[in-house]
């Protein structure tokens, strides 16, 4: 009788442990889905964690900047060199005359862009790898990421028809929620391709990336 009781208690404990593990897995999946598969938002999180690790304030995620970052790489998406350099430099006037209007940024709220980082790669990389292998490859880029004069950040990314992927980070020293404001109560103009941080719209439902290439983003996504 004692043996039966011991086996029963062991069985109950085993079942309880399995339920605990299952609940933890379900919670992890819920957390991973919190950004709805938008890698631009994930990159903003990585940037801010990198700053706070150095006791530097977090940056406000600006949808207006994010959309213009997407516009930047959308313009340059056929100009990736074999060593991962974006061989394209849009005129400064394009920000106010092309990128801003295409996003629906209200012109009176246009602020100062204090820096940008761009990069490209022959294939898609998850946000953490894109940050370390594409965008922050040297001390100059890292210094720009940690610049204390920045107050806002926006990230955009898009895939090109030739298969390359492009990322862009824009920084500003503007006041939160008062610079690079998108029209239509912050909605702005919906973009046909790519992703940008802070967007109220999902990533483009155009050409999907194979699920195994985005296992950590749960097979969503992006572009062209």
Buried (B, 14 or more C-beta within 10 A) or exposed (E): EEEEEEEEEEEEEEEEEEEEEEEEEEEEEEEEEEBEBBBBBBBBBBBBEBBEEEEBEBBBBBBBBBBBBBBBBBBBBEBBEEEBEBEBEEEEEBBEEBBBEBBBBBEEBBBEBBBBBBBBBEEBBBBBEBBBEBBBBEEEBBEBBBBEEBBBBBBBBBBBEEEBBBBBBBBBBBEEEEBBBBBEEEEBBBBEBBBBBBBEBEBBEBEBBEEEBBEEBEBBBBBB
